[in-house]
């Protein structure tokens, strides 16, 4: 496995952990999961994908 793949997997794993943590916090709220919460989760997914792309680009250009 190449360095680029390892760095992408680490970044994606951290992003997924953050998404799961946020989901659990939203679920435990008194009013439940609201439409605004769904938008926040969607944005976290997009930010994770963007971070993976940025890390892949950076690592590929460093090596």
C-alpha positions as a Python dict, from the first residue, in 0.01 Angstrom:
ca = {
    (1, 'X'): (0, 0, 0),
    (2, 'X'): (139, 334, -98),
    (3, 'X'): (192, 635, 124),
    (4, 'X'): (-87, 824, -54),
    (5, 'X'): (-340, 548, 14),
    (6, 'X'): (-237, 522, 379),
    (7, 'X'): (-275, 894, 432),
    (8, 'X'): (-617, 898, 260),
    (9, 'X'): (-738, 608, 473),
    (10, 'X'): (-621, 776, 793),
    (11, 'X'): (-793, 1101, 697),
    (12, 'X'): (-1114, 924, 598),
    (13, 'X'): (-1111, 721, 918),
    (14, 'X'): (-1078, 1033, 1131),
    (15, 'X'): (-1358, 1198, 935),
    (16, 'X'): (-1587, 900, 984),
    (17, 'X'): (-1511, 897, 1356),
    (18, 'X'): (-1604, 1265, 1375),
    (19, 'X'): (-1928, 1202, 1185),
    (20, 'X'): (-2022, 913, 1415),
    (21, 'X'): (-1945, 1123, 1723),
    (22, 'X'): (-2162, 1408, 1595),
    (23, 'X'): (-2442, 1166, 1507),
    (24, 'X'): (-2443, 1024, 1860),
    (25, 'X'): (-2452, 1372, 2012),
    (26, 'X'): (-2742, 1474, 1786),
    (27, 'X'): (-2935, 1157, 1864),
    (28, 'X'): (-2915, 1220, 2239),
    (29, 'X'): (-3059, 1571, 2219),
    (30, 'X'): (-3400, 1630, 2368),
    (31, 'X'): (-3562, 1732, 2038),
    (32, 'X'): (-3388, 1460, 1837),
    (33, 'X'): (-3225, 1502, 1498),
    (34, 'X'): (-3348, 1815, 1321),
    (35, 'X'): (-3317, 1912, 953),
    (36, 'X'): (-3035, 2151, 1047),
    (37, 'X'): (-2849, 1857, 1201),
    (38, 'X'): (-2885, 1663, 876),
    (39, 'X'): (-2731, 1956, 689),
    (40, 'X'): (-2444, 1964, 936),
    (41, 'X'): (-2380, 1592, 885),
    (42, 'X'): (-2390, 1640, 508),
    (43, 'X'): (-2137, 1919, 537),
    (44, 'X'): (-1911, 1698, 750),
    (45, 'X'): (-1922, 1430, 479),
    (46, 'X'): (-1825, 1687, 215),
    (47, 'X'): (-1548, 1827, 434),
    (48, 'X'): (-1412, 1476, 492),
    (49, 'X'): (-1407, 1410, 118),
    (50, 'X'): (-1238, 1746, 57),
    (51, 'X'): (-980, 1680, 325),
    (52, 'X'): (-905, 1340, 170),
    (53, 'X'): (-856, 1502, -169),
    (54, 'X'): (-635, 1773, -21),
    (55, 'X'): (-422, 1520, 167),
    (56, 'X'): (-390, 1302, -143),
    (57, 'X'): (-281, 1600, -352),
    (58, 'X'): (-32, 1717, -89),
    (59, 'X'): (125, 1378, -25),
    (60, 'X'): (145, 1295, -395),
    (61, 'X'): (329, 1620, -463),
    (62, 'X'): (568, 1576, -171),
    (63, 'X'): (690, 1234, -279),
}
